[in-house]
Amino acid sequence: MKLLKIAAKAIIVLITVIVIFILTVFILDNRNTRYLKITNHPEGERNSYLIKNVNIVPMSSDTILVDKMVLIEDGVITEISSDISVGQHIVIDGKDQYLLPGLIDMHVHVWDKYELGLYLANGVTTVRNLWGQPMHLRMKELIESGEIFSPDFFTSGPKLTGSEFMGDDNFQIFSEEEARQVVIDTKERGYDFIKTYYGLPQEYFDVVIDQAKLSGLDIAAHPSNKVAYDYHFNSQIKTIEHAEDIVQQPLEYKLDSAKLEEVVKDFSKAEGTSFCPTLTVYHNIYKMIINDSILHSSDLNYLNPLIRMVDSEAQFSRWNSAKRNDSTIESSIKNQHEFHLLAIKKLHEAGVNIVCGTDAGIGVTIPGKSIHQELAFYKQAGLSNYQVLKTATIN
């Protein structure tokens, strides 16, 4: 009887702790995300205004329209001119500022509504989430119903892989029937596109591509090691992710510029498939290796605390351990990053469509801010300013 009382008390204490934890999370989430709620910003209802003295980067051509006036009515640009009557409009002085289309980050991982504002604050008005879970569908509902400020938000379904590649975050496929059904389910549940992942074998990949075409769903492919790299050059696969996977798969971990030329040549023949480099997340490995205090960086305050505690610390420990065990790891990562820049240059010169993606939300890659580092890398690779901006806009 005494044991039963002790057990009952323990259960009550456990339930109390869980309830307190849930309430704390709810309160913190509400505090951290209330700035996104449109109802908390009545000034946002005044969606008509005039910007004067602003320099416009139209992205329709490689030019800048200097010292223009821009009239926005009900959230829509209705006139661009050198002389617009001010009338009753709210006026914003854009002197020495530049106005350009919102940026698009084509490879992010959103863990918290709070992050949506970080993208907007950094000029990112569209994101493509590549780690879809049910919570992202709930986010989409909030965004599409106009309850919160957010970039345009597109999300994949769960990552599709084969039977060998376990993980709670992956959807393991064990049969062709399951491969077909998961694509159908992804469409029915409201996800925007398919993400295929490392470890997906060809017999299932073929079915995924076939059903995606029937269901009207595009595919973003993290290259699978179970098929040749050029297998991914398929019109249903709209983007191939990660520069590092070119080195890891067709180049077999060798920084082989001659073999790179072959990959570039094959890629240039692919119709309808773009390349999403995510250079920033790889370069951040180098930063973790050379900066022992990176986890205490103020930038990491912008990451979801759970991701910071679990993923950021795990990745830092992994690469810190690698540094202790291999004195060449620092130069190896640095050299591969520089090879990635060469790959971008060659792909661009060959006419491959490059779309900007950062892998924000992974490791120490900060939502929103990271896009500016990614674009700077494309500039280092040899793209012009206009070509760089195209990767995050019209491409």
C-alpha positions as CSV (number, residue, x, y, z in Angstrom):
1,M,0.0,0.0,0.0
2,K,2.9,2.3,0.9
3,L,4.5,1.6,-2.5
4,L,1.2,2.4,-4.3
5,K,1.1,5.8,-2.5
6,I,4.7,6.6,-3.4
7,A,4.0,5.6,-7.0
8,A,0.8,7.7,-7.1
9,K,2.7,10.7,-5.7
10,A,5.5,10.2,-8.3
11,I,2.9,10.1,-11.1
12,I,1.3,13.3,-9.8
13,V,4.7,15.0,-9.6
14,L,5.6,13.9,-13.1
15,I,2.3,15.1,-14.5
16,T,2.7,18.4,-12.7
17,V,6.2,18.8,-14.2
18,I,4.9,18.0,-17.7
19,V,2.0,20.5,-17.4
20,I,4.4,23.2,-16.1
21,F,6.8,22.5,-19.0
22,I,4.0,22.6,-21.6
23,L,2.7,25.9,-20.1
24,T,6.2,27.4,-20.1
25,V,6.8,26.4,-23.7
26,F,3.4,27.9,-24.6
27,I,4.1,31.2,-22.8
28,L,7.6,31.5,-24.3
29,D,6.3,30.6,-27.8
30,N,3.5,33.2,-27.5
31,R,6.0,35.9,-26.2
32,N,8.5,35.1,-29.0
33,T,6.0,35.0,-31.8
34,R,3.4,37.6,-30.9
35,Y,5.3,40.2,-32.9
36,L,4.3,38.2,-36.0
37,K,0.6,38.5,-35.3
38,I,-1.0,40.9,-37.8
39,T,-3.6,42.0,-35.2
40,N,-0.8,43.3,-33.1
41,H,0.2,45.8,-35.8
42,P,-2.8,48.0,-36.7
43,E,-0.4,50.3,-38.6
44,G,-0.1,47.4,-41.1
45,E,-3.6,48.1,-42.2
46,R,-2.3,51.3,-43.9
47,N,-1.0,49.4,-46.8
48,S,-0.8,52.3,-49.2
49,Y,2.2,54.7,-49.3
50,L,4.7,56.5,-51.5
51,I,8.4,55.9,-51.5
52,K,10.5,58.8,-52.9
53,N,14.1,59.3,-53.8
54,V,14.8,55.5,-54.0
55,N,17.1,53.6,-56.3
56,I,15.3,50.6,-57.9
57,V,16.9,47.3,-58.9
58,P,14.1,46.0,-61.1
59,M,15.8,42.6,-62.0
60,S,14.1,42.7,-65.4
61,S,17.6,43.7,-66.7
62,D,21.0,44.6,-65.4
63,T,20.3,48.2,-64.5
64,I,19.4,50.5,-61.6
65,L,16.7,53.1,-61.9
66,V,18.1,56.1,-60.0
67,D,16.1,58.4,-57.7
68,K,12.6,57.2,-58.5
69,M,9.2,57.4,-56.8
70,V,7.2,54.3,-56.2
71,L,3.5,54.3,-55.4
72,I,2.1,51.3,-53.5
73,E,-1.7,50.9,-53.2
74,D,-3.2,48.2,-51.1
75,G,0.1,46.4,-51.0
76,V,0.6,46.5,-54.8
77,I,3.1,48.6,-56.8
78,T,0.9,50.7,-59.1
79,E,3.3,53.3,-60.4
80,I,7.0,53.9,-60.8
81,S,8.0,57.3,-62.0
82,S,10.3,60.3,-61.5
83,D,7.3,62.5,-60.5
84,I,4.2,61.3,-58.7
85,S,1.8,63.6,-56.8
86,V,2.1,63.0,-53.1
87,G,-1.5,63.8,-52.4
88,Q,-2.7,62.1,-49.2
89,H,-0.2,59.3,-49.3
90,I,2.1,58.4,-46.4
91,V,5.6,59.3,-47.7
92,I,8.7,57.2,-47.0
93,D,12.1,58.8,-47.9
94,G,14.3,56.2,-49.6
95,K,17.3,58.5,-50.1
96,D,20.5,56.5,-50.6
97,Q,18.5,53.3,-50.3
98,Y,17.8,50.5,-52.8
99,L,14.5,48.7,-53.6
100,L,14.6,45.3,-55.2
101,P,12.3,42.2,-55.3
102,G,12.2,40.1,-52.1
103,L,14.8,37.4,-51.9
104,I,14.0,33.7,-52.0
105,D,15.9,31.1,-50.0
106,M,15.3,27.8,-51.7
107,H,16.7,25.5,-49.0
108,V,15.8,26.1,-45.3
109,H,14.7,24.2,-42.3
110,V,12.1,26.1,-40.2
111,W,11.7,24.9,-36.6
112,D,9.7,27.7,-35.1
113,K,7.3,30.4,-36.2
114,Y,9.6,32.9,-34.6
115,E,12.1,32.3,-37.4
116,L,9.7,33.6,-40.0
117,G,10.3,37.1,-38.9
118,L,14.0,36.7,-39.2
119,Y,13.7,36.0,-42.9
120,L,11.5,39.1,-43.4
121,A,14.0,41.2,-41.4
122,N,16.7,40.1,-43.8
123,G,14.8,40.8,-47.0
124,V,13.7,37.2,-47.6
125,T,10.1,37.1,-48.7
126,T,9.9,33.4,-49.9
127,V,11.3,30.3,-48.3
128,R,11.2,26.6,-49.3
129,N,11.3,24.3,-46.3
130,L,13.0,20.9,-47.0
131,W,12.2,18.9,-43.9
132,G,8.4,18.8,-43.9
133,Q,6.4,17.7,-40.8
134,P,2.8,18.1,-39.7
135,M,3.7,21.3,-37.8
136,H,4.7,22.9,-41.1
137,L,1.2,22.4,-42.4
138,R,-0.2,24.1,-39.3
139,M,2.2,27.0,-40.0
140,K,0.9,27.2,-43.6
141,E,-2.6,27.5,-42.3
142,L,-1.7,30.4,-40.1
143,I,0.2,32.1,-42.9
144,E,-2.4,31.6,-45.6
145,S,-5.2,32.7,-43.3
146,G,-3.5,36.0,-42.8
147,E,-3.0,35.6,-39.1
148,I,0.8,36.1,-39.0
149,F,3.4,38.0,-41.0
150,S,5.6,35.6,-42.9
151,P,7.5,35.0,-46.1
152,D,5.6,33.0,-48.7
153,F,6.1,29.5,-47.3
154,F,6.4,26.3,-49.3
155,T,7.2,22.9,-47.7
156,S,8.2,19.5,-48.8
157,G,6.7,16.4,-47.2
158,P,8.9,14.0,-45.1
159,K,12.3,13.1,-46.5
160,L,12.0,9.9,-48.6
161,T,14.7,7.3,-48.2
162,G,15.2,3.5,-48.4
163,S,15.0,0.8,-45.8
164,E,18.7,1.1,-44.7
165,F,18.6,4.8,-43.7
166,M,16.9,5.0,-40.4
167,G,15.9,8.1,-38.5
168,D,12.7,9.5,-36.9
169,D,12.8,12.3,-39.4
170,N,13.0,10.1,-42.5
171,F,10.2,8.2,-44.2
172,Q,11.7,4.8,-45.0
173,I,10.2,3.1,-48.1
174,F,10.1,-0.7,-48.2
175,S,8.2,-1.4,-51.4
176,E,7.1,0.1,-54.7
177,E,3.5,0.2,-53.5
178,E,4.6,2.2,-50.4
179,A,6.7,4.5,-52.7
180,R,3.6,5.3,-54.7
181,Q,1.3,5.8,-51.8
182,V,3.6,8.2,-49.9
183,V,3.6,10.5,-52.9
184,I,-0.2,10.4,-53.0
185,D,-0.5,11.0,-49.3
186,T,2.0,13.9,-49.5
187,K,-0.3,15.6,-52.1
188,E,-3.5,14.9,-50.1
189,R,-2.1,16.3,-46.8
190,G,-1.2,19.6,-48.4
191,Y,2.5,19.5,-48.8
192,D,3.8,21.5,-51.8
193,F,6.5,19.1,-53.2
194,I,8.5,15.9,-52.6
195,K,11.9,15.7,-51.1
196,T,14.0,12.6,-51.9
197,Y,16.9,11.8,-49.7
198,Y,20.2,9.9,-49.4
199,G,19.7,6.1,-49.5
200,L,16.6,6.0,-51.8
201,P,17.2,3.0,-54.2
202,Q,16.4,3.3,-57.9
203,E,13.4,0.9,-58.0
204,Y,11.6,3.1,-55.4
205,F,13.0,6.3,-56.9
206,D,11.5,5.4,-60.3
207,V,8.1,5.0,-58.7
208,V,8.3,8.2,-56.7
209,I,9.2,10.2,-59.9
210,D,6.3,8.5,-61.9
211,Q,3.7,9.2,-59.2
212,A,5.0,12.7,-58.6
213,K,4.4,13.4,-62.2
214,L,0.9,12.0,-62.0
215,S,0.1,13.9,-58.8
216,G,1.6,17.2,-60.1
217,L,4.3,17.4,-57.5
218,D,7.8,18.7,-58.1
219,I,10.8,17.0,-56.5
220,A,13.8,18.4,-54.7
221,A,16.5,15.9,-54.5
222,H,19.2,15.5,-51.9
223,P,21.3,13.2,-54.1
224,S,20.8,9.5,-53.3
225,N,23.9,7.3,-53.1
226,K,21.9,4.4,-54.5
227,V,21.7,5.9,-58.0
228,A,24.2,7.5,-60.3
229,Y,24.5,11.3,-59.8
230,D,23.2,11.9,-63.4
231,Y,20.1,9.9,-62.6
232,H,18.8,13.0,-60.9
233,F,18.9,14.9,-64.2
234,N,15.1,14.4,-64.6
235,S,12.6,17.1,-65.5
236,Q,10.4,16.1,-62.6
237,I,13.4,16.9,-60.3
238,K,13.4,20.6,-60.2
239,T,16.4,21.1,-58.0
240,I,19.4,19.1,-56.9
241,E,20.7,20.1,-53.5
242,H,24.2,20.7,-52.1
243,A,27.6,21.4,-53.8
244,E,29.3,19.0,-51.4
245,D,27.4,16.0,-52.9
246,I,29.1,16.6,-56.2
247,V,32.4,16.0,-54.4
248,Q,31.1,13.1,-52.4
249,Q,29.3,11.2,-55.1
250,P,30.5,11.5,-58.8
251,L,33.9,12.8,-57.7
252,E,34.3,10.1,-55.0
253,Y,35.6,12.6,-52.4
254,K,38.4,13.8,-54.8
255,L,38.8,17.5,-55.8
256,D,39.2,16.4,-59.4
257,S,38.6,19.4,-61.7
258,A,38.7,17.1,-64.8
259,K,36.0,14.9,-63.5
260,L,34.1,18.0,-62.4
261,E,34.0,19.1,-66.1
262,E,32.2,15.9,-67.0
263,V,29.6,16.5,-64.3
264,V,29.1,20.1,-65.5
265,K,28.8,19.0,-69.1
266,D,26.1,16.4,-68.1
267,F,24.3,18.9,-65.9
268,S,24.2,21.5,-68.6
269,K,22.2,19.0,-70.8
270,A,19.5,18.5,-68.1
271,E,16.2,20.1,-68.9
272,G,14.3,21.8,-66.2
273,T,16.6,20.9,-63.3
274,S,18.3,23.7,-61.3
275,F,21.2,23.5,-58.8
276,C,20.9,24.7,-55.2
277,P,24.4,24.9,-53.8
278,T,24.0,25.5,-50.0
279,L,27.6,26.7,-49.7
280,T,27.0,28.5,-46.4
281,V,26.1,25.4,-44.3
282,Y,29.3,23.6,-45.5
283,H,31.5,26.7,-44.9
284,N,30.1,26.8,-41.4
285,I,31.8,23.5,-40.7
286,Y,35.1,25.3,-41.3
287,K,34.0,28.0,-39.0
288,M,33.2,25.5,-36.3
289,I,36.7,24.0,-36.7
290,I,38.6,27.2,-36.4
291,N,36.4,28.9,-33.8
292,D,36.2,27.1,-30.5
293,S,33.8,29.7,-29.1
294,I,31.3,29.7,-32.0
295,L,28.5,28.2,-29.8
296,H,28.7,31.4,-27.7
297,S,28.2,33.7,-30.7
298,S,25.4,36.1,-30.3
299,D,24.1,35.0,-33.7
300,L,23.1,31.7,-32.3
301,N,20.6,33.4,-30.1
302,Y,18.4,33.5,-33.2
303,L,18.3,29.7,-33.5
304,N,15.6,27.7,-31.9
305,P,16.9,26.8,-28.4
306,L,16.3,23.1,-28.9
307,I,18.1,23.0,-32.2
308,R,20.9,25.0,-30.7
309,M,21.1,22.5,-27.7
310,V,20.9,19.4,-29.8
311,D,22.0,19.9,-33.4
312,S,24.4,22.8,-33.1
313,E,26.2,21.3,-30.1
314,A,26.3,17.8,-31.7
315,Q,27.8,19.2,-34.9
316,F,30.3,21.3,-33.0
317,S,31.4,18.2,-31.0
318,R,31.6,16.1,-34.2
319,W,33.9,18.5,-35.9
320,N,35.9,19.4,-32.8
321,S,36.6,15.7,-32.3
322,A,37.6,15.4,-36.0
323,K,40.0,18.2,-35.5
324,R,41.6,16.5,-32.6
325,N,42.0,13.2,-34.4
326,D,43.0,14.6,-37.8
327,S,45.4,17.5,-38.1
328,T,44.5,17.9,-41.8
329,I,40.8,18.4,-41.4
330,E,40.9,22.2,-41.3
331,S,42.8,22.5,-44.6
332,S,40.6,19.7,-46.2
333,I,37.4,21.5,-45.4
334,K,38.8,24.8,-46.5
335,N,40.0,23.3,-49.8
336,Q,36.7,21.6,-50.5
337,H,34.8,24.9,-49.9
338,E,37.1,26.6,-52.4
339,F,36.4,23.7,-54.8
340,H,32.7,24.3,-54.4
341,L,33.3,27.9,-55.6
342,L,35.0,26.5,-58.7
343,A,32.0,24.2,-59.2
344,I,29.6,27.1,-59.1
345,K,31.7,29.1,-61.6
346,K,31.8,26.1,-64.0
347,L,28.1,25.3,-63.7
348,H,27.1,28.9,-64.2
349,E,29.4,29.3,-67.2
350,A,27.8,26.1,-68.7
351,G,24.3,27.6,-68.4
352,V,23.1,25.6,-65.4
353,N,20.3,27.5,-63.5
354,I,21.5,28.2,-60.0
355,V,19.0,29.0,-57.2
356,C,20.1,30.4,-53.9
357,G,19.7,28.1,-50.9
358,T,21.5,28.2,-47.5
359,D,20.4,25.2,-45.4
360,A,19.4,27.7,-42.7
361,G,18.3,26.1,-39.4
362,I,21.0,23.4,-39.6
363,G,24.1,23.5,-37.3
364,V,25.1,27.2,-36.9
365,T,23.4,28.4,-40.1
366,I,21.2,31.3,-39.0
367,P,17.7,31.9,-40.6
368,G,17.6,35.0,-42.8
369,K,21.0,36.3,-42.2
370,S,22.7,33.4,-43.9
371,I,21.4,34.3,-47.4
372,H,23.7,37.3,-47.5
373,Q,26.7,35.0,-46.9
374,E,25.4,32.6,-49.5
375,L,25.1,35.4,-52.1
376,A,28.6,36.7,-51.2
377,F,30.0,33.2,-52.0
378,Y,28.4,33.3,-55.5
379,K,30.1,36.6,-56.0
380,Q,33.4,35.1,-55.0
381,A,32.8,32.3,-57.5
382,G,32.8,34.8,-60.3
383,L,29.2,35.8,-60.8
384,S,28.4,39.4,-61.4
385,N,26.2,41.4,-59.0
386,Y,23.2,41.0,-61.3
387,Q,23.8,37.3,-61.7
388,V,24.1,36.8,-58.0
389,L,20.8,38.6,-57.3
390,K,19.1,36.5,-60.0
391,T,19.9,33.3,-58.0
392,A,17.7,34.6,-55.2
393,T,15.0,36.2,-57.4
394,I,14.0,35.4,-61.0
395,N,16.0,32.1,-61.3
